[in-house]
Amino acid sequence: MRTRRWAFRVLSEIFEQYGYEPLETPAVELLSVLTGKYGEEGDKLLFRILNSGDFLADVPEPAKSTSSSLLPYIAEKALRYDLTVPMARWVAQHAGELVFPFKRYQIQPVWRADRPQRGRFREFYQCDVDIIGAEGIIPLSEIIDIARRGLQALGIHGAVLHLNHRKLLEHAAQEVGWHAEHFSAFCGRLDKVDKIGWAPVVASFKEEGYILPTWLNPEEGFSPQLRAELQNVPALREDVEALHSLISGMSDDTLAIRWDSTLARGLEYYTGYIYEIRVPNSGVGSIAAGGAYASLVSDFGGPDLPAMGLSFGIERILTLLEPRHLSGETSAPILVAWIDASPAYVQRVVQVLHRAGLSGFAFPAPKKLSKQIEYAQRRGWPIVAIVGAQEESTETVLVKYLAHHVQKTVPLSEVAEACR
């Protein structure tokens, strides 16, 4: 929890430096708000909540024949699947009170009825930033910069940001001759390149009579051939040179930028740039992801606004971090051990520590001094402040430094300084 809270604090400070405001939304949303936003597979992973009371009372008999026909009658709510859709619903609700572009960050848990495994949980935290009312190269550059600074501050190195655009995928599907109504299937198959490689995916398409263009091969990167192809996509034509500069100029040891024409991202609401951050050979999948989306706010009755966002998968990031000793972040408490001092004096010592900004507390029950010191040692705390009748009579404290096996007696007024 200390590591988690430290990570939240680090990310929050970075988000606020870029002008993002904190926001929280309810854990429970109407099922109608969530369905249809995450694709067919995503809808299957929603944790639905049974209606209160006798939820079968008003269900028509024919609806009880199958689970799919029964479900709309017995579950009207669900736990949120991500933070973006609830945020869009909230923005639509409060659009008249907001100034756009509106920038918000959100750090809250989400729930997915998935099979737990390393780096994948049924309940996990997301750390999101979204800008509503803007899209394009400047917001994209800002999001990449936030990703880099966040990962660097958390101690993650060697990450790769895979970048693509949904309009390029649509252009590729059209060039291949894929039916537009089955676009999601095209993306799903293309997205397997990351798992099985380019050649097997090309072969699977070829078996059905579809020939993938070579510029789709992610191993080619931001090649001249790809740059020429981007000129044929109206949404990207003006961004080509800026993208080349972005990719070549923003890569470093913390985060490399790589154009990946096969990156598809599964969420249905993405309409523009899409991106996913992975640490090669880490075994945890993507550690951050996001994209640009239009009309999501208008789906809930709000204004039709473009938007872009990024979500840090904090649980996966934490699995990659070495165990942290956050002594520099949160100081260990000072244990006030006592033998025959009065309760009033014991508490005075604690209060002196607190007034100086230190953590500390008195051992709660009378025990041998050796047992109290052993308690501090087992907790890994380096300092014990000891008081007895003699210390009380002279208004002093015996400060014991456990790691160095030394101790000294100091006036009560100087105990805090001695414990720093």
C-alpha positions as CSV (number, residue, x, y, z in Angstrom):
1,M,0.0,0.0,0.0
2,R,2.9,2.4,0.7
3,T,4.3,1.7,-2.8
4,R,0.8,2.1,-4.3
5,R,0.1,5.4,-2.5
6,W,3.6,6.7,-3.5
7,A,2.9,5.8,-7.1
8,F,-0.5,7.6,-7.0
9,R,1.1,10.7,-5.5
10,V,3.9,10.8,-8.1
11,L,1.5,10.5,-11.0
12,S,-1.0,13.0,-9.5
13,E,1.7,15.6,-9.1
14,I,2.8,15.1,-12.8
15,F,-0.9,15.3,-14.0
16,E,-1.5,18.5,-12.1
17,Q,1.6,20.1,-13.6
18,Y,-0.1,19.8,-17.0
19,G,-3.3,21.4,-15.8
20,Y,-5.4,18.3,-15.2
21,E,-8.1,18.5,-12.5
22,P,-8.9,15.6,-10.1
23,L,-12.3,13.8,-10.6
24,E,-14.1,10.8,-9.2
25,T,-17.1,9.0,-10.5
26,P,-19.4,6.3,-8.9
27,A,-18.4,2.7,-9.0
28,V,-21.9,1.7,-10.2
29,E,-23.2,2.9,-13.5
30,L,-26.3,2.1,-15.5
31,L,-25.7,-1.0,-17.7
32,S,-27.0,1.1,-20.6
33,V,-24.2,3.5,-20.1
34,L,-21.5,0.8,-20.3
35,T,-22.7,-1.7,-22.9
36,G,-21.7,-1.2,-26.5
37,K,-18.6,0.8,-25.6
38,Y,-16.0,-2.0,-25.3
39,G,-16.8,-4.4,-28.1
40,E,-18.5,-7.7,-27.8
41,E,-15.7,-9.3,-25.7
42,G,-15.7,-6.2,-23.3
43,D,-19.4,-6.5,-22.8
44,K,-19.0,-10.1,-21.6
45,L,-16.5,-8.9,-18.9
46,L,-18.9,-6.4,-17.3
47,F,-19.8,-7.2,-13.7
48,R,-23.5,-6.9,-13.7
49,I,-25.5,-6.1,-10.5
50,L,-28.8,-7.9,-9.7
51,N,-31.7,-5.6,-9.2
52,S,-32.8,-5.1,-5.6
53,G,-35.8,-7.0,-4.1
54,D,-37.6,-9.8,-5.9
55,F,-35.9,-9.3,-9.3
56,L,-37.9,-12.2,-10.9
57,A,-41.3,-10.9,-9.9
58,D,-42.1,-8.9,-13.1
59,V,-40.1,-11.0,-15.6
60,P,-42.4,-12.5,-18.4
61,E,-42.2,-16.3,-18.6
62,P,-40.8,-16.3,-22.2
63,A,-37.9,-14.1,-21.0
64,K,-36.9,-16.8,-18.5
65,S,-36.0,-19.3,-21.2
66,T,-32.4,-18.1,-21.8
67,S,-29.9,-16.1,-19.9
68,S,-29.6,-13.5,-22.7
69,S,-33.4,-12.8,-22.7
70,L,-33.5,-12.8,-18.9
71,L,-30.6,-10.4,-18.2
72,P,-32.3,-7.1,-19.3
73,Y,-35.0,-7.7,-16.7
74,I,-32.9,-8.6,-13.7
75,A,-29.8,-6.3,-14.0
76,E,-30.0,-2.6,-14.8
77,K,-26.6,-1.6,-13.3
78,A,-23.0,-2.7,-13.5
79,L,-19.6,-2.0,-12.0
80,R,-17.6,0.4,-14.1
81,Y,-15.3,-1.4,-16.7
82,D,-13.0,1.6,-17.2
83,L,-12.8,5.3,-16.2
84,T,-13.3,6.9,-19.6
85,V,-16.9,6.1,-20.3
86,P,-18.1,7.2,-16.8
87,M,-16.1,10.3,-17.2
88,A,-17.8,11.0,-20.6
89,R,-21.2,10.5,-19.0
90,W,-20.2,12.9,-16.2
91,V,-18.9,15.5,-18.7
92,A,-22.2,15.3,-20.7
93,Q,-24.1,15.8,-17.5
94,H,-22.1,18.9,-16.5
95,A,-21.2,20.3,-19.9
96,G,-22.9,23.6,-19.2
97,E,-20.7,24.2,-16.1
98,L,-17.4,23.3,-17.7
99,V,-14.8,25.3,-19.8
100,F,-13.5,23.4,-22.8
101,P,-10.9,22.0,-23.4
102,F,-11.6,20.3,-20.1
103,K,-8.7,18.3,-18.6
104,R,-9.2,15.8,-15.8
105,Y,-7.3,13.0,-14.1
106,Q,-8.9,10.1,-12.2
107,I,-7.4,7.4,-10.0
108,Q,-10.0,4.8,-9.0
109,P,-10.6,1.0,-9.2
110,V,-12.4,-0.7,-12.1
111,W,-13.8,-4.2,-12.4
112,R,-13.6,-6.8,-15.1
113,A,-15.0,-10.4,-15.0
114,D,-11.7,-11.7,-16.3
115,R,-9.5,-14.7,-15.5
116,P,-6.9,-13.6,-13.0
117,Q,-3.3,-14.1,-13.9
118,R,0.0,-12.3,-13.5
119,G,-0.6,-8.6,-14.2
120,R,-4.4,-9.2,-14.8
121,F,-6.9,-8.8,-12.0
122,R,-10.7,-8.6,-11.6
123,E,-10.4,-5.4,-9.6
124,F,-7.6,-3.0,-10.4
125,Y,-6.8,0.7,-10.3
126,Q,-6.5,2.8,-13.4
127,C,-4.7,6.2,-13.5
128,D,-6.3,8.2,-16.3
129,V,-5.7,11.6,-17.9
130,D,-8.1,12.9,-20.6
131,I,-8.5,16.2,-22.4
132,I,-12.0,16.8,-23.7
133,G,-12.4,19.2,-26.6
134,A,-9.0,18.7,-28.3
135,E,-7.0,16.2,-30.3
136,G,-4.1,16.2,-32.6
137,I,-0.3,16.4,-32.5
138,I,0.0,18.8,-29.5
139,P,-2.2,16.8,-27.1
140,L,-0.5,13.6,-28.4
141,S,2.9,15.1,-27.6
142,E,1.7,16.1,-24.2
143,I,0.4,12.6,-23.5
144,I,3.6,11.0,-24.6
145,D,5.5,13.4,-22.4
146,I,3.3,12.6,-19.4
147,A,3.8,8.8,-20.1
148,R,7.6,9.3,-20.2
149,R,7.8,11.4,-17.0
150,G,5.4,9.1,-15.2
151,L,7.3,5.9,-16.0
152,Q,10.7,7.6,-15.3
153,A,9.4,8.8,-11.9
154,L,8.1,5.3,-11.1
155,G,11.4,3.7,-12.1
156,I,10.3,1.9,-15.3
157,H,12.8,1.9,-18.1
158,G,13.0,0.3,-21.5
159,A,9.3,0.8,-22.4
160,V,8.0,1.1,-25.9
161,L,5.0,3.2,-27.0
162,H,3.3,1.6,-30.0
163,L,1.5,4.3,-32.0
164,N,-1.1,4.0,-34.7
165,H,-4.3,5.6,-36.0
166,R,-7.7,4.1,-36.5
167,K,-8.2,5.8,-39.8
168,L,-5.1,4.1,-41.1
169,L,-6.6,0.8,-40.1
170,E,-9.8,1.6,-41.9
171,H,-7.7,2.6,-45.0
172,A,-5.8,-0.7,-44.8
173,A,-9.1,-2.7,-44.6
174,Q,-10.4,-0.9,-47.6
175,E,-7.2,-1.5,-49.6
176,V,-7.3,-5.2,-48.7
177,G,-10.9,-5.4,-49.8
178,W,-12.3,-6.3,-46.3
179,H,-16.0,-5.8,-45.8
180,A,-16.5,-2.6,-43.8
181,E,-19.2,-4.2,-41.6
182,H,-16.6,-6.7,-40.3
183,F,-14.0,-4.1,-39.5
184,S,-13.6,-5.2,-35.9
185,A,-12.7,-8.7,-37.1
186,F,-10.1,-7.2,-39.4
187,C,-8.6,-5.3,-36.4
188,G,-8.7,-8.3,-34.1
189,R,-6.8,-10.5,-36.6
190,L,-4.2,-7.8,-37.3
191,D,-3.7,-7.2,-33.7
192,K,-2.3,-10.7,-33.3
193,V,0.9,-9.7,-35.0
194,D,2.3,-8.8,-31.5
195,K,1.6,-12.3,-30.3
196,I,2.4,-14.6,-33.2
197,G,4.4,-12.4,-35.6
198,W,3.9,-10.8,-39.0
199,A,4.3,-13.8,-41.3
200,P,1.6,-16.0,-39.7
201,V,-0.9,-13.2,-39.8
202,V,-0.1,-12.5,-43.4
203,A,-0.6,-16.2,-44.1
204,S,-3.9,-16.3,-42.4
205,F,-5.2,-13.4,-44.5
206,K,-3.8,-15.0,-47.7
207,E,-5.6,-18.2,-47.0
208,E,-8.9,-16.3,-47.4
209,G,-7.8,-14.4,-50.5
210,Y,-6.7,-11.1,-48.8
211,I,-3.2,-9.7,-49.4
212,L,-1.8,-7.4,-46.7
213,P,0.3,-4.5,-48.0
214,T,3.9,-4.5,-46.9
215,W,3.7,-1.1,-45.4
216,L,1.6,-2.6,-42.6
217,N,4.5,-4.6,-41.4
218,P,5.4,-3.1,-38.0
219,E,9.0,-4.2,-38.3
220,E,9.4,-1.6,-41.0
221,G,8.6,1.2,-38.5
222,F,7.9,4.7,-39.8
223,S,9.4,3.9,-43.2
224,P,9.3,6.1,-46.3
225,Q,6.7,3.7,-47.8
226,L,4.5,4.1,-44.8
227,R,4.9,7.9,-44.8
228,A,3.8,8.0,-48.4
229,E,0.8,5.9,-47.6
230,L,-0.2,8.2,-44.7
231,Q,-0.6,11.0,-47.3
232,N,-3.5,9.0,-48.7
233,V,-5.4,9.2,-45.3
234,P,-7.0,12.6,-45.0
235,A,-7.0,12.5,-41.2
236,L,-3.2,12.0,-41.2
237,R,-2.0,13.9,-44.2
238,E,-1.1,17.1,-42.4
239,D,0.5,15.2,-39.5
240,V,3.1,13.2,-41.4
241,E,6.1,15.4,-40.9
242,A,5.2,16.2,-37.3
243,L,4.8,12.5,-36.6
244,H,8.2,11.8,-38.1
245,S,9.8,14.5,-35.8
246,L,7.8,13.1,-32.8
247,I,8.9,9.5,-33.3
248,S,12.6,10.4,-34.0
249,G,12.9,13.1,-31.4
250,M,11.1,11.8,-28.3
251,S,12.6,8.4,-27.9
252,D,15.0,7.8,-25.0
253,D,16.0,5.1,-22.5
254,T,12.8,5.4,-20.6
255,L,10.3,5.3,-23.5
256,A,10.9,4.6,-27.2
257,I,8.3,5.7,-29.7
258,R,7.5,3.2,-32.4
259,W,4.9,3.4,-35.2
260,D,3.0,0.1,-35.3
261,S,0.4,-0.1,-38.1
262,T,-1.0,-3.4,-36.7
263,L,-1.9,-1.9,-33.3
264,A,-5.7,-2.0,-33.1
265,R,-6.8,-1.6,-29.5
266,G,-10.0,-3.3,-28.6
267,L,-12.2,-0.5,-27.4
268,E,-15.0,0.5,-29.8
269,Y,-15.0,4.2,-29.1
270,Y,-11.5,5.0,-30.4
271,T,-11.6,7.0,-33.6
272,G,-8.1,8.6,-34.0
273,Y,-4.6,8.0,-32.6
274,I,-4.3,4.9,-30.5
275,Y,-1.3,3.9,-28.4
276,E,-0.1,1.2,-26.1
277,I,3.0,1.0,-23.9
278,R,4.7,-2.2,-23.2
279,V,8.0,-3.3,-21.6
280,P,9.4,-6.0,-23.9
281,N,9.9,-9.5,-22.2
282,S,8.2,-8.3,-19.0
283,G,5.4,-10.9,-19.2
284,V,2.7,-8.4,-18.1
285,G,1.3,-7.0,-21.3
286,S,0.6,-3.3,-21.8
287,I,1.3,-1.1,-18.8
288,A,-0.5,2.0,-20.3
289,A,-2.7,2.7,-23.2
290,G,-5.2,5.1,-24.7
291,G,-6.3,7.0,-27.7
292,A,-8.4,9.7,-29.3
293,Y,-12.1,9.3,-29.5
294,A,-14.9,11.5,-30.8
295,S,-18.7,11.6,-30.0
296,L,-18.4,9.6,-26.7
297,V,-19.6,12.6,-24.8
298,S,-22.4,13.3,-27.3
299,D,-23.5,9.7,-26.9
300,F,-24.8,10.7,-23.5
301,G,-26.5,13.9,-24.7
302,G,-23.5,16.3,-24.4
303,P,-21.7,18.3,-27.0
304,D,-19.9,16.6,-29.8
305,L,-16.3,17.0,-28.7
306,P,-13.0,15.3,-29.7
307,A,-11.0,13.9,-26.9
308,M,-7.7,12.1,-26.1
309,G,-6.6,10.2,-23.1
310,L,-4.1,7.8,-21.5
311,S,-4.5,5.2,-18.8
312,F,-1.7,3.9,-16.6
313,G,-2.3,0.3,-15.6
314,I,-0.9,0.8,-12.1
315,E,-1.2,-2.9,-11.0
316,R,0.9,-4.1,-13.9
317,I,3.4,-1.3,-13.3
318,L,3.7,-2.3,-9.6
319,T,4.4,-5.9,-10.6
320,L,7.5,-4.6,-12.4
321,L,8.9,-2.5,-9.6
322,E,11.5,-3.9,-7.3
323,P,10.4,-4.0,-3.6
324,R,10.7,-0.4,-2.4
325,H,12.0,0.7,0.9
326,L,10.3,4.1,1.0
327,S,12.3,5.5,3.9
328,G,12.7,8.7,2.0
329,E,9.0,8.9,1.3
330,T,7.5,8.0,4.6
331,S,9.8,8.0,7.7
332,A,9.6,5.0,10.1
333,P,7.7,5.7,13.3
334,I,9.6,6.4,16.5
335,L,8.6,3.9,19.2
336,V,8.4,5.5,22.6
337,A,9.2,2.6,25.0
338,W,8.5,3.1,28.7
339,I,9.0,1.3,32.0
340,D,8.0,3.3,35.1
341,A,7.3,6.8,33.7
342,S,3.8,8.3,34.1
343,P,1.3,8.1,31.2
344,A,1.3,11.9,31.1
345,Y,5.1,12.1,30.5
346,V,5.0,9.3,27.9
347,Q,2.4,11.2,26.0
348,R,4.4,14.4,26.2
349,V,7.2,12.7,24.4
350,V,4.9,11.5,21.7
351,Q,3.4,15.0,21.3
352,V,6.9,16.6,21.0
353,L,7.6,14.2,18.1
354,H,4.4,15.0,16.4
355,R,4.8,18.7,16.7
356,A,8.2,18.3,15.0
357,G,6.5,16.5,12.1
358,L,7.7,13.0,13.0
359,S,5.7,9.9,13.3
360,G,5.7,8.1,16.7
361,F,3.6,6.4,19.3
362,A,4.0,4.8,22.7
363,F,4.1,1.1,23.2
364,P,0.5,0.4,24.2
365,A,1.0,-2.1,27.1
366,P,3.4,-2.5,30.0
367,K,6.1,-5.0,29.0
368,K,9.7,-5.6,29.7
369,L,11.9,-3.0,28.0
370,S,13.7,-5.7,26.0
371,K,10.4,-6.9,24.6
372,Q,9.5,-3.4,23.5
373,I,12.9,-2.9,21.8
374,E,12.5,-6.3,20.1
375,Y,9.1,-5.2,18.7
376,A,10.8,-2.1,17.1
377,Q,13.6,-4.3,15.7
378,R,11.1,-6.8,14.2
379,R,9.2,-3.9,12.5
380,G,12.4,-2.6,11.0
381,W,12.3,0.7,12.9
382,P,15.7,2.2,13.6
383,I,15.1,4.4,16.7
384,V,13.5,3.8,20.1
385,A,12.9,6.7,22.5
386,I,13.0,5.3,26.1
387,V,11.5,6.9,29.2
388,G,11.4,5.9,32.8
389,A,11.0,7.5,36.2
390,Q,14.6,8.8,36.0
391,E,14.0,10.4,32.6
392,E,10.8,11.9,33.7
393,S,12.4,13.5,36.8
394,T,15.0,15.2,34.7
395,E,12.8,15.8,31.6
396,T,15.0,13.9,29.3
397,V,14.7,11.0,26.9
398,L,17.1,8.1,26.2
399,V,17.3,7.7,22.4
400,K,18.5,4.3,21.3
401,Y,19.8,3.8,17.7
402,L,19.2,0.1,17.1
403,A,21.3,-0.3,13.9
404,H,24.4,1.2,15.5
405,H,23.9,-0.2,19.0
406,V,24.5,3.2,20.5
407,Q,22.3,5.4,22.7
408,K,22.3,8.9,24.2
409,T,20.3,10.9,26.7
410,V,18.9,14.2,25.4
411,P,16.6,16.9,26.9
412,L,12.9,16.5,26.0
413,S,13.0,19.7,24.0
414,E,15.8,18.1,21.7
415,V,14.3,14.6,21.3
416,A,12.8,15.3,17.9
417,E,16.2,16.5,16.5
418,A,17.9,13.5,17.9
419,C,15.4,11.2,16.2
420,R,15.7,12.7,12.7
